[in-house]
Amino acid sequence: MNVTMGANATLSWSQVTNQPSAAALGGLMANSTKLTHINANGIYTGTLTADQIIAGKISADYIDTTNLAAQRIFQKGYSDNYVEVGGDQGDLKLHYNGTNFFTIYNGGDFVRFKHFDDYFLHYSGANKAAKPLGTWDFSEAEVKGVTAVFG
């Protein structure tokens, strides 16, 4: 059915019978959380989905980092100093001037501490025992409460 109107003809919404709702036409109510408001002070919206956001600076003041995933966290102003989480079981490595200088190695039921390429401490969760590795110098330490067991 076609409607032909003359040059001076008018039609008011109140004259339309069986008016569809805004939702039926794909519209949203004025208080919908899916609406976006943009003004000079910012953008206010419900959910924002984006594959790529390019920004000069994003403030972390309002970011919930409960589930933050990161492989490297850099020291501000020093890109060669960073913490790295990785390995098969979440090893923790500290890098200074781009070099890994301290590692906490997770072996599953044990953990090892390493400085550069040398492991210096091993702790076993299975037998609840720590074992020093390499040479330990106690010449500047005051050692108390040690019982020596030989054999």
C-alpha positions as CSV (number, residue, x, y, z in Angstrom):
1,M,0.0,0.0,0.0
2,N,1.4,3.4,-1.0
3,V,0.5,6.8,0.5
4,T,0.6,9.8,-1.7
5,M,0.6,13.2,0.1
6,G,0.3,16.7,-1.3
7,A,2.9,19.5,-0.8
8,N,1.1,20.9,2.2
9,A,0.0,17.6,3.8
10,T,1.1,16.8,7.3
11,L,1.0,13.6,9.4
12,S,1.3,13.5,13.1
13,W,2.5,10.5,15.1
14,S,-0.7,10.6,17.2
15,Q,-2.6,10.0,14.0
16,V,-0.8,6.7,13.3
17,T,-2.7,3.7,14.4
18,N,-1.0,0.5,15.8
19,Q,2.1,2.5,16.7
20,P,5.2,0.2,17.1
21,S,7.4,0.6,20.1
22,A,10.9,2.0,19.9
23,A,12.3,-1.4,20.7
24,A,10.3,-3.0,17.9
25,L,12.0,-0.5,15.5
26,G,15.4,-1.2,16.9
27,G,15.5,1.8,19.2
28,L,16.5,2.1,22.8
29,M,14.8,3.8,25.7
30,A,16.4,7.0,27.0
31,N,17.6,5.3,30.2
32,S,19.1,2.3,28.5
33,T,22.6,1.3,29.7
34,K,23.5,0.6,26.0
35,L,23.4,4.3,25.1
36,T,26.7,6.2,24.7
37,H,27.0,9.9,25.7
38,I,29.9,11.9,24.3
39,N,30.6,15.5,25.3
40,A,33.7,17.7,26.0
41,N,34.3,15.9,29.3
42,G,34.5,12.4,28.0
43,I,32.7,9.3,26.7
44,Y,30.3,7.5,28.9
45,T,29.1,4.1,27.8
46,G,28.0,0.7,29.1
47,T,30.2,-2.0,27.6
48,L,33.1,-1.1,25.2
49,T,34.4,-3.9,23.0
50,A,37.4,-3.1,20.8
51,D,40.1,-5.1,19.2
52,Q,42.6,-2.3,19.3
53,I,42.8,0.9,21.4
54,I,45.5,3.4,20.7
55,A,46.1,5.9,23.5
56,G,48.9,8.1,24.7
57,K,48.3,7.2,28.3
58,I,45.8,5.0,30.1
59,S,45.4,5.6,33.8
60,A,45.3,2.4,35.9
61,D,43.5,4.1,38.8
62,Y,40.2,2.4,37.8
63,I,41.5,-0.8,36.2
64,D,40.7,-4.0,38.2
65,T,43.9,-6.0,37.9
66,T,42.6,-9.2,39.6
67,N,43.0,-11.1,36.4
68,L,45.8,-9.1,34.8
69,A,47.9,-11.2,32.4
70,A,51.4,-10.1,31.5
71,Q,54.6,-11.8,30.5
72,R,56.9,-8.7,31.3
73,I,56.5,-5.8,33.6
74,F,59.0,-3.0,32.9
75,Q,60.4,-0.5,35.4
76,K,59.1,3.0,34.5
77,G,61.8,4.8,32.6
78,Y,64.1,1.8,32.3
79,S,63.0,-0.6,29.6
80,D,66.0,-2.9,30.2
81,N,64.9,-3.5,33.9
82,Y,61.9,-5.8,34.1
83,V,60.2,-8.8,35.8
84,E,59.3,-11.7,33.5
85,V,56.9,-14.5,34.3
86,G,57.2,-17.5,32.1
87,G,58.6,-21.0,31.7
88,D,56.4,-24.1,31.9
89,Q,55.3,-23.5,35.5
90,G,55.5,-19.7,36.0
91,D,59.1,-19.1,36.8
92,L,59.9,-15.5,38.0
93,K,62.9,-13.8,36.5
94,L,64.3,-10.4,37.4
95,H,66.3,-8.6,34.6
96,Y,68.7,-5.7,35.1
97,N,70.1,-3.9,32.1
98,G,68.6,-6.6,29.9
99,T,70.3,-9.5,31.7
100,N,68.5,-12.1,33.8
101,F,70.3,-11.7,37.2
102,F,67.8,-13.5,39.5
103,T,65.4,-16.4,38.9
104,I,62.9,-18.3,41.1
105,Y,62.5,-21.6,39.2
106,N,59.4,-23.5,39.9
107,G,60.0,-27.3,39.5
108,G,56.5,-28.3,40.5
109,D,57.2,-29.9,44.0
110,F,60.5,-27.9,44.5
111,V,61.8,-24.4,43.9
112,R,65.3,-23.2,43.1
113,F,66.8,-19.8,43.5
114,K,69.4,-18.7,40.9
115,H,71.8,-15.7,40.5
116,F,73.0,-15.4,36.9
117,D,73.8,-19.0,35.9
118,D,74.3,-20.4,39.4
119,Y,71.6,-22.1,41.5
120,F,72.3,-21.3,45.2
121,L,69.3,-22.7,47.1
122,H,66.9,-25.7,46.6
123,Y,63.7,-26.2,48.6
124,S,61.7,-29.4,48.3
125,G,58.0,-29.3,49.1
126,A,57.9,-33.1,49.2
127,N,60.3,-33.5,52.1
128,K,60.0,-29.9,53.4
129,A,63.8,-29.3,53.3
130,A,66.0,-26.6,52.1
131,K,69.4,-27.5,50.6
132,P,72.1,-24.8,50.0
133,L,73.9,-25.3,46.7
134,G,77.4,-24.2,45.9
135,T,79.7,-22.6,48.5
136,W,78.1,-20.6,51.3
137,D,80.3,-18.2,53.3
138,F,79.2,-17.5,56.8
139,S,82.3,-15.6,57.8
140,E,80.3,-12.4,58.4
141,A,77.3,-14.1,60.0
142,E,76.4,-14.9,63.5
143,V,75.0,-18.4,63.5
144,K,72.8,-19.5,66.4
145,G,70.9,-22.6,67.3
146,V,72.7,-25.0,64.9
147,T,73.2,-28.6,65.9
148,A,75.8,-30.4,63.7
149,V,74.9,-33.9,62.6
150,F,77.6,-36.0,61.0
151,G,77.3,-39.2,59.0
